[in-house]
């Protein structure tokens, strides 16, 4: 039997978030809302690039992978990358409100935990 198409499998939702937040975060990640720039460095599939690390592997360079940890990293940015070329401005350089930040962090958590379902 063929493996399931991951694009049609619902993403997990972190505790304290909602599926609507994850969906909004996905839209922001891909630049559909609030001029999100995430996919430019982290890849359209969150698989990473030379500029930014993969977010869909469940291994984290700047936090423990918790929703709070990911929120902090996104809020503060990454001024001195450990392994990648791209510097990440606070909020990824996008005009994110606190609810947008929560949504993006929820989406990043979801893609990072999707293979653990």
C-alpha positions in Angstrom: 0.0 0.0 0.0 1.3 3.5 -0.9 2.3 5.9 1.8 -0.4 8.5 2.6 -0.1 11.9 0.9 1.1 14.1 3.8 -0.5 17.2 2.2 -4.0 15.8 2.8 -3.3 14.6 6.4 -4.5 17.2 9.0 -1.7 18.7 11.0 -1.6 18.1 14.7 -2.7 21.0 16.9 -0.5 22.1 19.8 -2.1 22.2 23.3 -3.5 25.6 23.8 -4.0 26.4 20.1 -6.7 25.7 17.6 -6.9 24.2 14.1 -7.9 27.7 12.8 -4.7 29.1 14.3 -2.6 26.4 12.6 -4.4 27.2 9.3 -3.8 30.9 9.7 -0.1 30.2 10.6 0.2 28.2 7.4 -1.1 31.1 5.3 1.2 33.5 7.0 4.2 31.1 6.6 3.5 31.0 2.8 3.1 34.8 2.5 -0.7 34.7 2.0 -1.3 36.9 5.0 0.7 39.7 6.6 3.5 39.4 4.1 5.0 36.4 5.9 8.4 35.6 4.6 9.0 32.2 6.4 8.9 30.0 3.3 11.6 32.1 1.6 14.3 30.7 3.9 12.6 27.6 5.4 11.3 26.3 2.1 7.7 26.0 0.8 7.5 22.6 2.5 9.3 23.8 5.6 12.1 21.5 4.5 14.8 24.1 4.9 17.3 25.7 2.5 20.9 27.1 2.7 19.3 30.1 4.4 17.3 28.5 7.1 16.9 25.1 8.8 14.1 22.6 8.2 11.2 23.0 10.5 9.5 19.7 9.5 12.0 17.3 11.0 11.2 17.8 14.7 14.7 18.8 15.6 15.3 22.4 16.8 18.4 24.6 16.9 17.0 27.5 19.0 14.4 26.0 21.4 13.1 22.8 22.8 10.4 22.6 20.2 7.6 23.6 22.6 5.0 26.1 21.5 6.5 28.6 24.0 10.0 28.0 22.8 9.1 28.4 19.1 7.1 31.6 19.8 10.1 33.1 21.6 12.5 32.3 18.7 10.1 33.8 16.2 9.5 36.8 18.3 13.2 37.5 19.0 14.6 36.3 15.7 18.0 34.7 15.1 20.8 37.3 14.8 23.7 34.8 14.7 22.7 31.6 13.0 24.5 28.4 14.2 24.5 26.4 10.9 22.7 28.3 8.2 23.5 31.5 6.2 20.3 33.4 6.9 19.8 35.8 9.8 16.2 35.8 10.9 14.9 39.2 11.9 12.4 39.4 14.8 9.0 38.2 13.6 10.8 37.0 10.5 10.8 40.6 9.3 7.0 40.6 8.9 4.4 42.9 10.5 3.0 40.2 12.8 0.5 41.0 15.5 0.6 38.9 18.7 -2.2 36.7 17.4 -0.3 36.3 14.0 2.8 35.3 16.0 0.8 32.7 17.9 -0.6 31.3 14.6 2.8 31.0 13.0 4.3 29.4 16.0 1.4 27.0 16.1 1.9 26.1 12.4 5.7 25.6 12.9 5.0 23.4 15.9 2.5 21.4 13.8 4.8 20.8 10.9 7.6 19.8 13.3 5.4 17.3 15.0 3.4 16.0 12.0 5.6 12.9 11.6 5.2 12.0 15.2 1.5 11.2 14.8 
